[in-house]
Each structure stands twice: as C-alpha cells, then as structure tokens.
Amino acid sequence: MARGAGRLVGRWLPVAKSAVNTTKSEASRHSTKAASDLGAQWIPAARTSGRFVKHVVPAAVKPLHALWHQVLGFIFLTIAALGAFKVWRNEGQIAPAIFALAIVLIVVAAAYGISSLRKSNRISRS
C-alpha cells in the first residue's frame, strides 16, 4: 500500500521526486525558501482580510445580538402570559402552594422577558 502511494506521489508530484534525490540540507533550504516565498505572497491578503473582519463582523453581529434578545424576550413573555392565563382560568382548583409557585415563576419569566427586550433596545441604540 505504501509503495503504491509512493509511486502515485512520484508520478503526480515531480517536485517530491526531485526532493528525494537531493540531500537533506538542500531539501530543507529549498522547502524553507518556498515556505517564506509563499508566506510573503499571502501577508498582504492576510492583513486585508483581518481589517475586513474587524470592520464587518461587529456591524453584522450587533443586529443579530439585538434580534437574539428580542426573540428571547418574546419567548419568555409568551411563557409568562400562558402561565398567567392558566392560573387565572383554574384559580379555584389549584392548591395554594402550587398557586404561589406558579405566580413566582410567572413573575420571573415576565421580568426576564422585559429585561431582555430592554437590553435589545440598548444594543440597537448603541
């Protein structure tokens, strides 16, 4: 298997075949020079892409962050509204301890929903 792979590499990559015939020091100098040339070729592109990412990513993430908080606020306000409706509808049939727990959970869900919507507004204004 390894022998067949070596034949394929030798056939497809003549540079690899010539590197085997050269001495190790020549091969290491050749590969180092090729790597430095390749690196020098890509440095301007890397700098430009870095600048692009620094400018575009914050502008794209900010609306997504605000949208995330709006969605969370809607979900938690919906949970609080559904819970309040269920408690209101079955008010006389619920045990007092469960009623108190339900009210606490409704208040927590509503508070989190409102705070999430307020945070969304702060993010979109900044």
N, C-alpha and C positions, 0 to 999 in steps of 0.2 A: 504494500500500500504506500509506504513512504517513498519507495523507489519510483513508483508511478507518478506520485505527486512531484517529485524532483524533476522528472522528465518533462512534465507539463510546465513547471515553472521555467525550466531551461528553454523550452520552446517558446513560451509566451513572453518571457521577460529576458531579453538578451542582456540587459544590464546586470541582472543577477548572475548570469553565466560568466560575464567578464569579471565580476567582483570575486568570484570563486577562484579565478586564475591569478588574480593579483595577490600581493602579500597583504597581511592583516593591517599593517600600518598604512599602506596605500589605500586600502579599502576604508579604514576609519577616517583618514583625511578626506577621502572622496565623499563619504556619507556626511561628514561634518560640514563640508563646504556646501553640499547640496541642501542640507538642512538649514544652514544660515542663509543661503540664497532664497530658499523657499520662505523662510521667516521674514526676510527683508521685503519680499514681494507682498506679503499679506499684512504687514504692520499698518500701512495707511488704511486699508479696508477695515481692520480691527478697530482703529481709532474712530473712524467714521461711524461704524456700527455702534460703538459704545456711546458716542454722542447722540445718535439717533434713539437708542434705548433710553438714555437719560431724559430726553425731551418727550418722547411719545408715550412711554409706559405710565408715568404719573397722570398724563392727560387722559389716558384710556382707563386707568384703574379708578380714578375719582368718581366718575358716573356709575361704574359697576359697584363700588363700595356704597354709594348712596342708594342705589337700587336694591342692594342686598338688605340694607336696613329697612327700606320701605316694605319689602316682601316679608321680612321678619315681623315688623310692626303689624302688618295686615293679618298675618297668621295668628299672632298672639291676641290681637283684638278680636278676631273671629272666635278663637277658643274661649275667650272671656265672655263674649256675647252668647255663645251657645251654652256655656255653663250657667250664665245668669238666667237664660230662658228656661233651662231645665229645672233650676232651683225654683224659679217663680211659678212654673207650671205645677210642680209637685211639692209645693211648700208645706202643706199639712201632712204629707206622707213620709217625710224624711226625718230620721232621728236627729235630735239636737246636736249631737257630736258630729255627725256627718254633715249636717247643715252648716255648722261653724267651719269645718274643714273646707267645704265647698266654697264658702264665702271668702276664706283666706286665699284659696287657690285662684279664684276669680279676680280678686284684687291684685294678686301678684302678676297674673297673666296680663291684666289690663295695664298695670304700671309698666311692665316690661315693653308692651306694645307701644304705649305712649312715649316712653323714653327712646325707643328705637326710632320712631318717627321723628322725634325732635333731633336726634343725632343725625338722621338723614338730612334734615333741613340745614343743620350746621355744616355738614360736609359739603352740600351743594352750594352753600353761600361762600365758603372759603376759597 
